[in-house]
Amino acid sequence: ERKSKGLSSPPRVHLRLGYRDDGFGYFDGSYWQVYVADARTGAARALTSGEFSCGDICWSPDGLTLAFLSDRRPDGDASGTAETQIWTVSAEGGDIAALPAPSGDKAGLAWSPDGRSLAYIGNPDPQDQWGTNNDRVFVQPAGGNETARDLTGHTDKAVGELTIADVAEFDGEVDRVVLDMQNCPQLVISHFAILRANAV
């Protein structure tokens, strides 16, 4: 009877609030992990595991460490708050380590060319789960810190993932971050801004 109505058989059961992405479909029970692959052979091995997705991976300039973003709280999707942590793991494998960082959601993680700083796009308000505040650009020491320098501050321009683009990256100079900003509410006029990041 369910099939005749175009419904799944047996019924699909979801165990977490986050179970489907637009354009991707259902992903319950599967999670994005961090892998490294041999450029010559293509052989890949996982550096992370568990029922948590990882993203926004970036290499340290010396090639020894990867940093990534992940909300690894138990039932974090049911907490009612947006909270993404910065993690690191050796490129050779081993335990992952959480870096001290301000609260709130984060994206677009980037490592500075000198290895001393990490930049990310974030919303400092964990209660703002639906993104009613515009995201900002933050820079913090690569070793972690409970505070980060807010490069953009309060503005009516949204930073980041409103266009399909690399949204934040160091431009090869230690003291500059390149980012894509959008004029709101039009969301159609974009321009690049270069901000000083060397006061961290």
Phi, psi and chi 1 to 4 in degrees:
 res  aa     phi    psi   chi1   chi2   chi3   chi4
   1 GLU       -  -39.4  179.1 -177.0   -9.3      -
   2 ARG   -63.6  -42.0  -71.8 -177.7   58.5   83.4
   3 LYS   -62.5  -38.1  -72.6 -175.9  177.2  179.7
   4 SER   -66.2  -22.0   65.3      -      -      -
   5 LYS   -95.6    5.3  -65.6  179.7  178.7  179.9
   6 GLY    76.3   20.8      -      -      -      -
   7 LEU  -101.5  157.8  -57.1  174.8      -      -
   8 SER   -69.2  149.0   62.6      -      -      -
   9 SER  -139.6  113.6 -178.4      -      -      -
  10 PRO   -73.1  171.1   28.7  -36.1      -      -
  11 PRO   -58.8  143.1  -21.7   32.0      -      -
  12 ARG   -80.2  129.5 -177.9 -176.8  -70.3  -87.8
  13 VAL  -111.8  126.5  177.8      -      -      -
  14 HIS  -106.2  131.8  -56.4  -68.1      -      -
  15 LEU  -102.5   -8.9  -58.3  178.8      -      -
  16 ARG  -133.7  156.9  -54.9 -164.5   68.0  142.5
  17 LEU   -67.1  -35.3  -70.5  179.1      -      -
  18 GLY   -90.4  107.4      -      -      -      -
  19 TYR  -137.3   -5.4   61.1   88.4      -      -
  20 ARG  -154.1  142.6 -175.3  176.3   67.5  177.9
  21 ASP  -118.8  141.0  -82.9  -20.3      -      -
  22 ASP   -60.4  135.0  -69.9  -15.5      -      -
  23 GLY    81.1   -9.8      -      -      -      -
  24 PHE  -116.6  -43.3 -177.1   84.1      -      -
  25 GLY   102.2 -160.1      -      -      -      -
  26 TYR   -73.8  137.8  -66.3  101.8      -      -
  27 PHE  -134.3   14.2   59.0   82.8      -      -
  28 ASP   -56.5  137.4   18.3   12.4      -      -
  29 GLY    85.8   -6.3      -      -      -      -
  30 SER  -123.9  147.6   60.1      -      -      -
  31 TYR  -139.9  144.3  -58.5   90.1      -      -
  32 TRP   -72.7  127.6  -63.2  100.4      -      -
  33 GLN  -119.2  167.1  -56.6  -64.8  -13.5      -
  34 VAL   -93.3  124.6  179.0      -      -      -
  35 TYR  -123.4  153.3  -75.7   78.3      -      -
  36 VAL  -120.4  144.2  -69.0      -      -      -
  37 ALA  -127.1  143.6      -      -      -      -
  38 ASP   -72.2  122.8 -171.8  -58.1      -      -
  39 ALA   -64.6  -24.0      -      -      -      -
  40 ARG   -89.1  -43.1  -69.2  167.9  -64.0 -176.7
  41 THR   -98.9  -21.8   67.3      -      -      -
  42 GLY    82.1   -1.9      -      -      -      -
  43 ALA   -65.1  130.5      -      -      -      -
  44 ALA  -120.0  149.6      -      -      -      -
  45 ARG  -139.2  145.8   52.2 -169.5  172.2   84.7
  46 ALA   -83.2  138.3      -      -      -      -
  47 LEU  -103.3  -13.5  -60.0 -177.8      -      -
  48 THR  -130.8  163.8   61.0      -      -      -
  49 SER  -155.3 -179.2   60.2      -      -      -
  50 GLY   101.4  172.9      -      -      -      -
  51 GLU   -88.9   53.3  -64.2 -177.9   -4.6      -
  52 PHE  -142.4  137.5  -49.0   97.2      -      -
  53 SER   -89.3  147.5  -74.2      -      -      -
  54 CYS  -118.1  154.0  -51.5      -      -      -
  55 GLY  -162.1  179.7      -      -      -      -
  56 ASP    52.3   51.5  -65.0  -86.1      -      -
  57 ILE   -78.7  139.4  -54.0  159.9      -      -
  58 CYS  -143.4  146.8   60.4      -      -      -
  59 TRP   -85.8  144.6  -74.4   88.6      -      -
  60 SER   -69.9  152.4   63.1      -      -      -
  61 PRO   -58.7  -28.0  -26.0   35.3      -      -
  62 ASP   -84.5   -2.1   60.8   11.5      -      -
  63 GLY    74.2   11.2      -      -      -      -
  64 LEU   -97.2  -19.6  -60.6  178.3      -      -
  65 THR  -137.5  147.3  -53.8      -      -      -
  66 LEU  -115.6  138.7  -68.9   99.0      -      -
  67 ALA  -109.5  147.5      -      -      -      -
  68 PHE  -154.1  167.3   61.6   94.3      -      -
  69 LEU  -109.1  141.7  -60.1  176.6      -      -
  70 SER  -164.8  139.3 -178.7      -      -      -
  71 ASP   -97.2  103.0 -179.0   -3.0      -      -
  72 ARG  -107.0   25.4  -55.8 -178.8   83.4   80.9
  73 ARG   -77.4  140.9  -61.2  173.3  -62.9  164.9
  74 PRO   -60.3  127.1  -21.7   32.3      -      -
  75 ASP    54.9   38.7  -65.0  -37.0      -      -
  76 GLY   -60.4  -30.8      -      -      -      -
  77 ASP   -70.9  -16.3   58.3  -25.0      -      -
  78 ALA  -103.9    7.3      -      -      -      -
  79 SER   -79.0  -21.4   68.0      -      -      -
  80 GLY    82.4    5.2      -      -      -      -
  81 THR  -129.0  151.6   59.2      -      -      -
  82 ALA   -97.8  114.8      -      -      -      -
  83 GLU  -144.5  106.1 -170.1   68.1   68.5      -
  84 THR  -112.9  133.8  -48.0      -      -      -
  85 GLN  -105.7  154.8  -58.6   90.4   37.7      -
  86 ILE   -94.7  129.6  -57.6  174.2      -      -
  87 TRP  -125.8  156.2  -60.8   80.4      -      -
  88 THR  -130.8  154.5   60.1      -      -      -
  89 VAL  -150.6  144.7   63.1      -      -      -
  90 SER   -66.2  142.8  167.6      -      -      -
  91 ALA   -63.9  -18.2      -      -      -      -
  92 GLU   -87.3   -8.1  -61.6  -60.5  -40.6      -
  93 GLY   102.7  173.5      -      -      -      -
  94 GLY   125.7 -168.2      -      -      -      -
  95 ASP   -69.4  146.2  -66.1  -24.9      -      -
  96 ILE   -89.3  153.7   64.5  173.9      -      -
  97 ALA  -131.0  135.8      -      -      -      -
  98 ALA   -85.4  135.3      -      -      -      -
  99 LEU   -94.2  135.4  -66.7 -177.7      -      -
 100 PRO   -58.0  135.1  -21.9   32.9      -      -
 101 ALA  -158.8  158.0      -      -      -      -
 102 PRO   -60.6  158.5  -23.0   33.8      -      -
 103 SER   -70.0  164.8  -63.7      -      -      -
 104 GLY   112.2  172.1      -      -      -      -
 105 ASP   -76.7  148.7 -157.9   16.1      -      -
 106 LYS  -139.3  155.7  -58.8  171.9 -177.6   65.7
 107 ALA  -160.0  170.4      -      -      -      -
 108 GLY    62.5   39.6      -      -      -      -
 109 LEU   -63.0  136.1 -169.6   63.6      -      -
 110 ALA  -144.4  140.5      -      -      -      -
 111 TRP   -99.8  137.5 -144.0  -49.7      -      -
 112 SER   -71.7  152.1   66.1      -      -      -
 113 PRO   -58.2  -29.1  -26.4   35.6      -      -
 114 ASP   -88.2   -0.9   65.5   -3.2      -      -
 115 GLY    78.2    4.3      -      -      -      -
 116 ARG   -93.1  -17.6  -63.8  173.9   56.5 -171.5
 117 SER  -135.4  155.9  -57.3      -      -      -
 118 LEU  -122.8  135.0  -73.4  166.3      -      -
 119 ALA  -112.3  147.5      -      -      -      -
 120 TYR  -154.7  160.7   63.4   86.3      -      -
 121 ILE   -95.4  131.1  -64.9  166.0      -      -
 122 GLY  -152.8  164.3      -      -      -      -
 123 ASN  -116.3  114.7 -176.5  -22.4      -      -
 124 PRO   -74.0   -1.6   27.4  -33.8      -      -
 125 ASP  -104.8  103.8 -177.4    3.9      -      -
 126 PRO   -62.3  -23.4  -17.5   29.4      -      -
 127 GLN   -75.8  -16.0  -56.7  -61.8  -36.5      -
 128 ASP   -86.8   64.4 -174.0   20.9      -      -
 129 GLN   -65.8  -24.6 -166.1  171.9   19.3      -
 130 TRP  -100.6    8.1  -62.8  104.0      -      -
 131 GLY    68.9   41.3      -      -      -      -
 132 THR   -73.6  -21.0   58.0      -      -      -
 133 ASN   -94.4  147.3  -63.6  -42.0      -      -
 134 ASN   -70.7  141.2  -75.0  -27.1      -      -
 135 ASP   -67.3  156.8  -73.2  -20.8      -      -
 136 ARG  -128.1  168.5  -53.8  176.3 -178.8 -175.5
 137 VAL  -103.7  127.9  176.0      -      -      -
 138 PHE  -120.9  149.4  -66.1   90.4      -      -
 139 VAL  -130.6  134.2  175.4      -      -      -
 140 GLN  -139.8  162.1   71.0  167.6   54.5      -
 141 PRO   -59.1  143.8  -23.2   33.2      -      -
 142 ALA   -65.0  -21.9      -      -      -      -
 143 GLY   -80.4   -4.4      -      -      -      -
 144 GLY    99.4  151.6      -      -      -      -
 145 ASN  -166.3  145.4 -157.7   -7.9      -      -
 146 GLU   -73.0  -14.1  -65.3  -63.1  -21.5      -
 147 THR  -124.8  153.9   60.3      -      -      -
 148 ALA  -137.1  153.0      -      -      -      -
 149 ARG   -80.0  126.9 -175.0  174.1 -179.7 -143.8
 150 ASP   -87.9  108.6 -177.5  -11.0      -      -
 151 LEU   -81.1  -26.7  -60.8 -174.6      -      -
 152 THR  -104.5  -29.0   49.9      -      -      -
 153 GLY    65.7 -169.3      -      -      -      -
 154 HIS   -72.4  123.3 -179.1   70.5      -      -
 155 THR  -151.1  158.5  173.7      -      -      -
 156 ASP   -87.6    7.0   62.7   -8.9      -      -
 157 LYS  -100.8  125.9  -61.7  179.5 -172.7  -62.1
 158 ALA   -83.8  136.5      -      -      -      -
 159 VAL  -101.7  132.8  177.6      -      -      -
 160 GLY   110.9 -129.5      -      -      -      -
 161 GLU   -80.2   43.7  -60.1  169.7  -42.1      -
 162 LEU   -99.7   -7.7  -60.8  174.6      -      -
 163 THR  -129.3  160.5   58.0      -      -      -
 164 ILE   -84.8  100.3  -59.6  174.6      -      -
 165 ALA  -165.8  164.6      -      -      -      -
 166 ASP   -72.5  117.1  -67.8  -27.8      -      -
 167 VAL   -91.9  -20.2  -67.0      -      -      -
 168 ALA  -157.1  128.9      -      -      -      -
 169 GLU  -158.5  147.3   61.7 -178.0   28.8      -
 170 PHE   -70.7  142.0  -77.4   90.0      -      -
 171 ASP   -92.7   16.7   72.2  -16.6      -      -
 172 GLY    99.1  -19.9      -      -      -      -
 173 GLU   -95.9  138.3  -61.3  -66.8  -26.1      -
 174 VAL   -62.5  -31.7  171.5      -      -      -
 175 ASP  -103.0   16.3   65.9  -15.6      -      -
 176 ARG  -133.2  140.4  -65.3 -168.1  -63.4 -178.2
 177 VAL  -118.6  133.1  178.2      -      -      -
 178 VAL  -102.3  131.3  177.7      -      -      -
 179 LEU  -142.4  162.0   57.6  135.1      -      -
 180 ASP  -104.6  126.2 -172.4   14.2      -      -
 181 MET  -121.1  150.1  -61.5 -176.0   73.6      -
 182 GLN  -118.8  139.0  -65.9  -92.4   -9.4      -
 183 ASN   -78.5  124.3  -70.9  -36.4      -      -
 184 CYS  -103.3  148.6  -65.2      -      -      -
 185 PRO   -92.2    6.7   33.8  -35.3      -      -
 186 GLN   -64.4  -36.9  -66.3   86.0   -2.0      -
 187 LEU    58.9   21.9  -59.5 -177.7      -      -
 188 VAL  -123.0  -17.6  -67.8      -      -      -
 189 ILE  -102.8  115.9  -56.3  172.8      -      -
 190 SER  -119.3  152.5   64.7      -      -      -
 191 HIS  -150.5  163.0   66.9  -83.7      -      -
 192 PHE  -100.6  138.3  -73.5   92.6      -      -
 193 ALA  -121.5  141.8      -      -      -      -
 194 ILE  -114.0  123.7  -62.8  178.9      -      -
 195 LEU  -119.1  147.1  -56.3  172.9      -      -
 196 ARG   -75.3  134.0  -67.0  -78.2  169.0 -178.2
 197 ALA  -124.5   11.3      -      -      -      -
 198 ASN   -90.2    9.5   60.7  -12.9      -      -
 199 ALA   -92.8    6.0      -      -      -      -
 200 VAL   -82.0      -  175.4      -      -      -
